[in-house]
């Protein structure tokens, strides 16, 4: 159960990072 919960937290953090990156123009 703990492992699955850690994965959930990681996914949420990744989503937050993606949103922050999306608000900033990606370097191209």
GIUR-V574382 format. One record per pair of residues at least 6 apart in sequence whose C-alpha atoms are under 7 Angstrom apart, sorted by the first residue. I is the first residue (numbers start at 0). GAP is how many residues later the second one is. If there is no record, write none. Layout:
BEGIN
I&GAP + I&GAP
END
This chain:
BEGIN
none
END
